[in-house]
Amino acid sequence: MTALDIAKDWLRYAKSDLNTANHMFNDVNPKETEISCYHSQQCAEKSLKSFLVAKNINPPRTHDLLELNNLCLVQEPEFSTMQQYCVFLNPYGVHVRYPNELAVDDAAAKSAIIHAQKIFDFCNLLINRVTQDNTG
């Protein structure tokens, strides 16, 4: 299995997290905002790790999106545009998993999903670009 194959697996898992975030926000009543935020952060984390894997870099075992984005930034300067989304999503990797740690309203959950989608789309685009470069 190539690094690009493994990267695409990471993206598949990231997409599953994004789908879960959307489902828990849009299809469940009452909305599960904390779960949506958690899965949004997980989508971003796996998306960033997918890019690192595509570049033959073993991603660190961390939930810190800022650390991951900085590693990606070394490989691709365009990751500077993802920094703001990572800052927003970073607290949702741990704090929303426990009661009374972080209050999340509908607006924050909706923003989390949007930010995760942007990171996912960006990483997916770059990985597809790497795939095309390797085949063309």
C-alpha positions as CSV (number, residue, x, y, z in Angstrom):
1,M,0.0,0.0,0.0
2,T,1.4,3.4,-1.0
3,A,1.6,6.5,1.1
4,L,-1.1,8.0,-1.1
5,D,-3.4,5.0,-0.6
6,I,-3.0,5.4,3.2
7,A,-3.6,9.1,2.9
8,K,-6.8,8.5,1.1
9,D,-7.9,6.1,3.9
10,W,-7.2,8.9,6.4
11,L,-9.4,11.1,4.2
12,R,-12.2,8.5,4.1
13,Y,-12.2,8.5,8.0
14,A,-12.2,12.3,8.0
15,K,-15.2,12.3,5.7
16,S,-17.0,9.9,8.0
17,D,-16.4,12.3,11.0
18,L,-17.7,15.2,8.9
19,N,-20.8,13.2,8.0
20,T,-21.3,12.3,11.7
21,A,-20.9,16.0,12.7
22,N,-23.5,17.0,10.1
23,H,-25.9,14.3,11.1
24,M,-25.8,15.0,14.8
25,F,-26.4,18.7,14.1
26,N,-29.0,18.5,11.3
27,D,-30.9,15.2,11.8
28,V,-31.0,14.7,15.6
29,N,-33.5,16.5,17.8
30,P,-32.4,18.1,20.0
31,K,-29.1,18.9,18.2
32,E,-26.0,17.2,19.6
33,T,-23.8,20.3,19.3
34,E,-20.9,19.0,21.4
35,I,-20.8,15.7,19.4
36,S,-20.9,17.8,16.2
37,C,-18.0,19.9,17.4
38,Y,-16.0,16.9,18.5
39,H,-16.4,15.1,15.1
40,S,-15.6,18.4,13.3
41,Q,-12.3,18.5,15.1
42,Q,-11.7,14.9,14.4
43,C,-12.4,15.5,10.7
44,A,-9.8,18.3,10.7
45,E,-7.3,16.3,12.6
46,K,-7.5,13.3,10.2
47,S,-7.5,15.6,7.2
48,L,-4.2,17.2,8.3
49,K,-2.7,13.8,9.1
50,S,-3.7,12.6,5.7
51,F,-1.7,15.3,4.0
52,L,1.3,14.5,6.2
53,V,1.0,10.8,5.2
54,A,0.8,11.7,1.6
55,K,4.1,13.5,2.0
56,N,5.6,10.4,3.6
57,I,5.6,11.9,7.1
58,N,4.5,9.8,10.0
59,P,2.0,12.1,11.8
60,P,2.4,12.5,15.5
61,R,-0.1,11.1,17.9
62,T,-1.7,14.3,18.9
63,H,-5.1,16.0,18.8
64,D,-3.4,19.5,18.5
65,L,-4.5,20.9,15.2
66,L,-2.1,23.8,15.5
67,E,0.9,21.4,15.8
68,L,-0.4,19.4,12.8
69,N,-1.0,22.5,10.7
70,N,2.5,23.7,11.5
71,L,3.9,20.4,10.2
72,C,1.8,20.7,7.1
73,L,2.9,24.3,6.7
74,V,6.5,23.2,6.4
75,Q,5.5,21.1,3.4
76,E,3.0,23.6,1.8
77,P,2.9,27.3,2.6
78,E,-0.8,27.5,1.6
79,F,-1.6,25.8,5.0
80,S,-1.3,29.3,6.5
81,T,-4.9,29.8,5.3
82,M,-6.0,26.9,7.5
83,Q,-4.6,28.3,10.8
84,Q,-7.7,30.3,11.7
85,Y,-9.9,27.2,11.3
86,C,-7.5,25.1,13.4
87,V,-7.5,27.7,16.2
88,F,-11.3,27.6,16.3
89,L,-11.6,23.8,16.2
90,N,-8.7,22.9,18.5
91,P,-10.6,23.1,21.8
92,Y,-13.2,20.6,20.5
93,G,-10.7,17.7,20.4
94,V,-10.8,17.1,24.2
95,H,-12.9,19.6,26.1
96,V,-16.3,18.9,24.6
97,R,-16.0,15.2,25.5
98,Y,-16.6,15.9,29.2
99,P,-19.5,17.5,31.0
100,N,-19.2,21.1,32.0
101,E,-15.8,21.6,30.2
102,L,-17.0,23.7,27.3
103,A,-20.5,25.0,26.4
104,V,-21.4,24.9,22.7
105,D,-24.3,26.6,21.1
106,D,-25.8,26.0,17.7
107,A,-23.8,28.8,16.1
108,A,-20.5,27.4,17.3
109,A,-21.4,23.9,16.1
110,K,-22.4,25.2,12.7
111,S,-19.1,27.1,12.4
112,A,-17.2,24.0,13.5
113,I,-18.7,22.0,10.7
114,I,-18.0,24.7,8.1
115,H,-14.4,25.0,9.3
116,A,-13.9,21.3,9.2
117,Q,-15.3,21.1,5.7
118,K,-12.8,23.8,4.6
119,I,-9.8,21.9,6.0
120,F,-11.1,18.6,4.6
121,D,-11.6,20.2,1.1
122,F,-8.2,21.8,1.2
123,C,-6.4,18.6,2.2
124,N,-8.4,16.6,-0.3
125,L,-7.5,19.1,-3.1
126,L,-3.8,18.9,-2.2
127,I,-3.7,15.2,-2.0
128,N,-5.5,14.9,-5.4
129,R,-2.8,17.3,-6.8
130,V,-0.1,15.0,-5.4
131,T,-1.8,12.0,-7.0
132,Q,-2.0,13.8,-10.4
133,D,1.6,14.8,-10.2
134,N,2.6,11.2,-9.6
135,T,0.6,9.9,-12.5
136,G,1.1,12.7,-15.0
